[in-house]
Amino acid sequence: MVDTDTPARLLRLLSLLQTHRDWSGTELAERLNVTTRTVRRDVERLRGLGYPVHTTMGPAGGYRLGAGASLPPLLLDDEEAVAVTVGLRAGAPSSVSGFEDASLRALSKVEHVLPSRLRHRVETLGDAMVAIPPRGGPTVDAAVLTAVSAAIRAAETLRFDYVGHEGAPSARTAEPHRLVSWGHRWYLVAWDVDRGDWRTFRADRMSLRTPNGPRFTHREPPDGDVAAYLRRTIGRDIWPYRCRLTVHAPASRIAGRVDGVVTPIDDDSCLLELASDSLDLVALVVGTLGVDFDVQSPPELARHLRTLSGRFARAAGQRRR
């Protein structure tokens, strides 16, 4: 029996081609229960719709779906469609300028074509979700992220103007290694050519110069892992407050509860290193640990905690005598 339902057959053919493998005409004909001549015609129909189906000749030849110049309609299974929709809902509040509107437009298009059984699942998840947007923080231009990503892929040196956290401008030349999204901000980890060392740059503080510099060979990542390097150095390179506290609790009890570096001192205490642009946030973090601690540095943190303790005592009705 020959399959005469052309639209359904095209969708089945597209689904097979999206498995990222080469298919011979004979294999596709057997899967679709049609002739190889019909397969060739259907491939041409898909090409007419914008799908870049490549053909390779010879005994091992066949058909493969490649990347095209424009985005044709996508064929998603149920789980993929739900995952894309939920991801767009969660990603709409963004620190990247222009992404929120683009995410909402894409979300509207996907939700419009969802079958009712999937729309109910997505709406249920949507009703239960709350996406908190960045708190008035800086945004980074999507074009900057795209240009930096292209330089990383091409191994091309970046030249850019940079404004440090204290407001000092500088001209930088760096070999870009990785872009990192952390806490609604984007960072570039790169080898600073002039300083001969690894550095971390806030992407929203970069103004790229063109053209890029010469090609380079990618180095081994710092600390063997970019995430580990950032956790160790991000306070030194980016945040104005770098706090060290002795916490009177085992490191195993503190690690994983704070976004900082925890180093054991002995069985009953550990060193906690936190970096932030707000002493209030540091006070909140250590206050919720539920253990005693001593401030090592900076002095501003100790003074700030004394101010807060007086304020809390007055709020609790304990007036000074």
C-alpha positions, 0 to 999 in steps of 0.5 A: 500500500502506497502512502498518498497523504503528501503533507503527512508523509512530508512531516514523517520525512522531515522527522527522519531527516532531523535525527542528524544522520545520513539516509539513503533513498532506499532506506527512506522509501522503506520507512515511508512505504513509497518509491525512491522516486517519491522520496526524491520529489518529497525532498524537492518539496522540503527544499522549496519550503526552505529546508536545506536537504543535502544530497551526497553521491556514491555508494555511501551517499544519501540525504542529510538535513543541514543548516540553511540561510533562513529558519524554516518551520520546526518539527518538535515532539511533545516533550520538545515543544513543552521544553521550548515553551517553558524555557521561553517563559522562564527566559523572557526576563533577561539582562540582555537588551532586546531578548525579552521582546524576542522571547515573548514574540517566539513564545506567542508563536509557539503557544499559538500552534500548540495542540490543546493537550500540550497547551494545558500542560504549558498553561499549568506550568505557567500559572505555577511559575514566577519569573523574577526580572533583574533588579534594575541592573545593567543590561548587555547588548546582544550584539556584543555577546554575538561578536564576542562569541564569534571571536571565541569561535574564530580564535581572534583577539578582541580589542575593546574599551573597558570601564572598571568597577571604580569607573576607571577607563582603559583600553584592553587587548585580550584573547577571549576564552569563554562567556559566562552568565552568572547572576543576571550578568555576563562575564568574559573570561580572557587572557589579557595580552598586555598584562600577561594573565587571565582576567574577567570582564563584565560584558556590559562594560565593554565597548568593542573596537573593530576589526578584531586583532590577530588569531591566537591558539586557545590556552588551557582554561585557568584553574582547569575549569572556568567556573572554578576560576570565577568562583575563586577570583570574581570578587578580586576582579569585579566586586567592590567588597571582598569579605573574609569571615571566620565561621564557627561551623564545619565547612561541610555545613556551610558549603553549598549554602552560599555563593562563595569560597569555603575553606576548612580551618579545622573540624569546627570552623571554616573560612568564608570568602564572599564578594558583593557590591552590597554590604547589606547582601553580605549581612543577609547571607551570613545572617541566614547561616544560623551560626556565629562568625567573626569578621576578618575584613574589610573593616567596613563590613564590621562597622556596617554590622554594628549599625545594623545590630543597633537598628534591629535592637531598636526595632525590637524595643531595646532602647539604649540606656 
